[in-house]
């Protein structure tokens, strides 16, 4: 079986899932984590064109360009 999760509530949450379903969830979160880290690195490196560039908020009014 699986090791006891660090957070007690997770045992209850995963009790409704089969081993195969937990494997699929684990695989999905692993893949998404890799994809998001890659995207974040690309954004931080300036290699991504942002469709919605950051804009000034109402809190920035009067602070110059």
C-alpha positions as CSV (number, residue, x, y, z in Angstrom):
1,X,0.0,0.0,0.0
2,X,1.0,3.7,0.0
3,X,2.9,5.4,2.8
4,X,1.0,7.5,5.2
5,X,0.6,11.1,3.9
6,X,2.2,13.9,5.9
7,X,-1.2,15.6,6.3
8,X,-3.8,13.4,8.1
9,X,-6.7,14.7,5.9
10,X,-5.0,13.4,2.8
11,X,-5.6,9.8,3.9
12,X,-9.4,10.5,4.0
13,X,-9.3,12.2,0.7
14,X,-7.4,9.4,-1.1
15,X,-9.5,6.6,0.6
16,X,-12.1,7.0,-2.2
17,X,-9.6,6.4,-5.0
18,X,-8.2,3.1,-6.3
19,X,-4.4,2.6,-6.6
20,X,-4.7,3.0,-10.3
21,X,-6.5,6.3,-9.9
22,X,-3.9,7.6,-7.5
23,X,-1.2,6.6,-9.9
24,X,-2.9,8.6,-12.7
25,X,-3.3,11.7,-10.4
26,X,0.4,11.4,-9.3
27,X,1.5,11.1,-12.9
28,X,-0.6,14.1,-13.9
29,X,0.7,16.3,-11.1
30,X,4.3,15.3,-11.9
31,X,3.9,16.2,-15.6
32,X,2.2,19.5,-14.8
33,X,4.9,20.4,-12.3
34,X,7.6,19.9,-14.9
35,X,5.6,21.9,-17.5
36,X,5.0,24.8,-15.1
37,X,8.6,25.0,-14.0
38,X,9.7,25.1,-17.6
39,X,7.2,27.8,-18.4
40,X,8.2,29.8,-15.4
41,X,11.9,29.6,-16.4
42,X,11.1,30.8,-19.9
43,X,9.1,33.7,-18.6
44,X,11.8,34.7,-16.1
45,X,14.4,34.5,-18.9
46,X,12.3,36.8,-21.0
47,X,11.8,34.2,-23.8
48,X,8.1,34.3,-23.8
49,X,5.8,36.9,-25.4
50,X,3.1,37.6,-22.9
51,X,-0.3,38.1,-24.5
52,X,-1.4,40.2,-21.6
53,X,1.6,42.3,-20.5
54,X,1.6,43.7,-17.0
55,X,-0.1,47.0,-16.7
56,X,0.0,49.6,-14.1
57,X,-2.6,49.3,-11.4
58,X,-4.7,52.1,-9.9
59,X,-2.2,52.0,-7.0
60,X,0.6,53.1,-9.3
61,X,-1.2,56.3,-10.4
62,X,1.0,59.3,-10.2
63,X,4.2,57.4,-9.7
64,X,5.7,58.2,-13.1
65,X,6.0,56.2,-16.3
